[in-house]
Amino acid sequence: MDLYDVMRTTAAVREFTDDPLPDEVLHTLLENARFAPSGGNRQGTRVIVVRERTTREALAELTLPGARRYVAQIAAGEGPWNPVEPTGLTEEQIAATEVPDRFTAPLLTAAAVLVVCVDLRQVASVDQDLERVGVISGASVYPLVWNLLLAARNEGFGGTITTMAVAEEPGVRALLGIPEYCAVACVVPLGKPVRQLTRLSRIGVAELASRETWDGDGFDV
């Protein structure tokens, strides 16, 4: 596929057919995704390929607490897991919230599930002393994840970045034997899409980018 076509049609895929994702194809995806940039080219990303049903079920269970808060906050009109505005919900309200199957089903129906980690010894977290949630470390892991999803689209497969299990990171570490110096960046279910979207909805360039300052004119030609 043309590069721009891949970029414009790589959707978040959460529904999969029963088609397998052979090891050879997955190896091709990883073989190409690994050329993503990372800080200082330290390449601290590590990927765990999960196919066993019992492990997937455990990951699905670890997804529930984070998803429960997400769903509860959406229902209350809040920005879910918003790091700026604290939730007004009580623990009891969150605990009473039902989690739709869409949050866990992809982990059970995908052909493979990838757990992506980053070695925190290999990242330069230059925002670690700021009074806000750190984001800079992601620059050394998420480009590889996105490369992986672009490669999957190119090969006729798909997936999505899921993060709800990260709220229970100690449990994920224990489940998969991940060392303490690594952070779990995301969980990526991969498989053959039930339907392949070719038209995605996104804001325009003029809304995305401005000239010179935050409130400058929208970038357009």
JOTADA-V400068 format. One record per helix or strand of 2 or more residues. SS is the DSSP state (@ for helix, = for strand). FROM is the first residue (numbers start at 1). LEN is the number of residues. If there is no record, write none. Layout:
ss | from | len
SS | FROM | LEN
SS | FROM | LEN
//
This chain:
ss | from | len
@ | 3 | 7
@ | 23 | 11
@ | 39 | 3
= | 45 | 6
@ | 53 | 23
@ | 91 | 5
@ | 101 | 3
@ | 105 | 5
= | 112 | 8
@ | 120 | 3
@ | 136 | 5
@ | 142 | 13
= | 158 | 5
@ | 164 | 13
= | 182 | 10
@ | 205 | 4
//
